[in-house]
Amino acid sequence: MAKNAPRFVCQACGAVYPRWMGRCEACGEWNSIAEEAPAEALPKGQTGGRGGQRLSFVSLEGVGTPPPRLLTGIPELDRVAGGGLVAGSALLIGGDPGIGKSTLLLQAVAGLARGGARSVYISGEEAIDQVRLRALRLGLEKAPVELAAATSVRDIVATLDSGEPPDVVVIDSIQTMYLDTLDSAPGTVAQVRAGSHELIRLAKRRGFVLFLVGHVTKEGQMAGPRVMEHMVDAVIYFEGERGHPFRILRAVKNRFGATDEIGVFEMSDAGLSEVPNPSALFLAERRGNVTGSCVFAGMEGTRPMLVEIQALVGPSAPGSARRAVVGWDGGRLAMVMAVLETRCGLALGGNDVYLNVAGGLRIGEPAADLAVAAALVSSFSGVPVPPDMVVFGEIGLSGEIRAVAHGDTRLKEATKLGFDQALMPARPRDGGKRGGSGVKEGLRMREIGHLQDLVALLAPPENAGQGQR
């Protein structure tokens, strides 16, 4: 491609082509390729380093202090951000439309403003009166938040670059912002990339915290090129099902804290309220002695969390067995079912199988394998899992139960919520380490080494037939 030749960029994934194409070969989207103006080339004979200053290098050894944190007054948001907001950082928050992104950030900047921090909220999607109505509904109309409605990046940068810098700035959303130096429309790859770059550079130079609200695609990924996620310091997704009141704030990238950390909120008419004990909330409507139900002791970041996993195994029409999964990986469910059939002799293939993680939470760790298998075996045999038992462990293809990390943290959370038993992977019998079943902190642990032990535990009574389906 010649240096000054026009280039064509996919607005969905950022792939570059020398000519227009109807379908992007990188992501498969149709009619997503648009022409962009070429980048200006340097004069002939001039390099990018000409006229620059020499860099001074230092050693790795040195005395560093943790950056000061700015607390929002919302502990769940501070937890996901790594313990608070860092001056000069840029955070990208994405989520489905109507999930509560604007509500959460309005509550956050209102709390910061009441604490003495200068907070600026710039809306590109809603008019000022709409934001005021939301603040009135949330009871935040008296908070000293500086509010504006604008979409021009040039105007925003000029305003924030003059006078005393603010402490926190919210841009809602980055897809509505535009630079008049580019010919493309707002929301395109070029506009999102250039607008984000200008705002992030200003935030780092002036030392304020920048929140960028981003749209997501129909697949749930952040809209625009992935380079946008590389530009910011933290990428946070706001998750949740429309039919559930719970909202999960999940960090997938954080330069100032742990990744995969989550915060749990509950949506109500008065806005988003924090859930300090999400395990108790997710198990509040659980019923005991029900086949196909199992409590999984999981880990979300550094936080232990107990959730209910439900399975239903029922007869299906010949040749049309269905598989439906909500809140877990469908491919991993197929693997667990294959191990149960091959290693344990359970004929699950000809049945309809439905799996659900109650409460709208999405689980991604392999430690849920054993809990999913327990729910499937319980539904198939008609024998309920003991209601006072938590289950966790990873399943191998040969049927072995493998140990998972943070076992003591999971057991401590189960004890705190009143559970009496734990079904977990067997620990090695070496040295002073304990093996076999035992009692720890009032919790009776049953350790198994193979999936056949689980099937034997949930086997139906003798002469009881095949069991409930």
Disulfide bonds with the S-S distance in Angstrom:
none
